[in-house]
Amino acid sequence: MRATLAEAYDLAPDLALAERMADIHARMARVVPLADWALHAPYVAAINALKAERGAVILAHNYMRPEIYHGVADVVGDSLQLAIEATRVEAQVIVQAGVHFMAETSKVLNPAKTVLIPDTQAGCSLADAITPAGIAEMRARYPGAPVVSYVNTTAEVKAASDVCCTSSNAVQIVRAQEADTVIMTPDRYLAQNVAAQVPEKNVVWWDGSCIVHERFTAADLRSFREHAPDTRIIAHPECPPDVVAASDFAGSTAAIIDYVSTERPAAAMLLTECSMAANIADAVPGVDFRGPCNLCPYMQMITLEKILWSLHTMTHEVTVDPAVSEGARRAVERMIELSSAAK
């Protein structure tokens, strides 16, 4: 890959080019030094030119590295935002800067378009935690209960579910179900945090979790507060319930960005993927982002080099069986419909 790209593009570090692209660098200057930007700038320039040539757009999750998030992405957001925007893009080629289930979701919502993922190994611990057989097991255990599956699932699991949800709309989706008992898969912590906010429902769950968010503990937070009592602690609802309870605010990635941008605390610790703080640092210069945070090894597999390779070779194309796609599309579209109705 590297040798082929080097033959087609001038990818040598270029300080002069980096300085000419200072407007893009300004979006991430707080976390990406000029020397590092000189390494990234040739890739960013090549990708942006190739996007125009291919008629492509890049959808990037909030967990992408700053040079992707600010440098080449056309649309950024959390899982719900990307799912909605995937239905609106006019380009015929979509490059998903995110993990595999996100690319599948874009394909499900755009069956006639070409959807590419730069690395097919960019998976997800939650998506791996549940299968259609697991859905069938839960349905047998709770007859008549609707299945609400997180978008962090495969297309096959979405097709076996009644509706999808994201961390930003899970409460709305569960509350909108007519049944008294609601099955949530695959994240047990998201389900438990939702159950606390929707006491009128009997929320039951599959025993999955996110390798990034399950590592935070309430004991760690108590220790951190002793050393930095002025720090606002902000958690993602995929964290364990005692961690959410010990935090100052909990919400989806989009809600976290809104909270930090509005509240602008002097110091903040984001209990989520590390790239989140890096990507919003320049937009909220008065906020001192402090650790700890956890990197998602799957999200980190997506790099500028792999995005350039994906567009250069038009690989790796994501396909979904049409029969599966139809069922998955219904579950995702139902989620978007219920989210819109609640506004």
C-alpha angles and dihedrals in degrees: 000000000000094000093048093049091048089057093052102039139032099242100161115129107273121190093182091054090046090055091048088054092050092127091065093041090054089069091063105020093119093063103023113059118215091252090058091044089057087061094048101040097078090053093046091050092048094047095048091050092047092049090060091047094050096039089238138150128203119222109198129190120226089252094065120114114269094250089058098037094049101021109050110001118114094187126024130183149103124297094279094047092049092047091053094044091048087067092053105047116109097197116107094220124058121189110198112213094194140059128315100265089057091054089048090052091052090050092048090053093042106036094164095052131082111249118192131191117197094217123025090199092065096109135152133241091221094050088050092050098069136045134180086261088059090052090051090050092054092046090053091049094048108029114204095011114131118238117232109190126192114242086241088089139093122269089251091058092046089052090052091051132078097226139351129231139189129211089262097056105023093108091051093047095049092045090052093059114104096213121088092226119055126188116216124193145227108345112069093189095052088048092050092048090049091048090058090056096043103046092161089071130067099229115195124182151199116246101248131124144181116258090217100050101034090066094069114093134194089232090059090052093051090051092048092050090055090059099035110024092164094063119106108224114213121187137195114229090240085075119096114277094248088055091050090048091051092051130089094229137006128195149123121293090266091048091049091054091048092048095050092044093050102037096035096194117199090242132012138182115202114208095208140069113335096235091066093073092043092052096052098035096097093045091057104034095169094062120092106212112209134189160281107081134146128234120225105228091205096052089047090060089075109086137166089253092055092045090053090048091049092054094040094053098023091236149173098031115195117221130185125193107254093231091053092042093058093055094042091049091054091053093048095043090049088054092051091046094051092044091053093046091055094057 
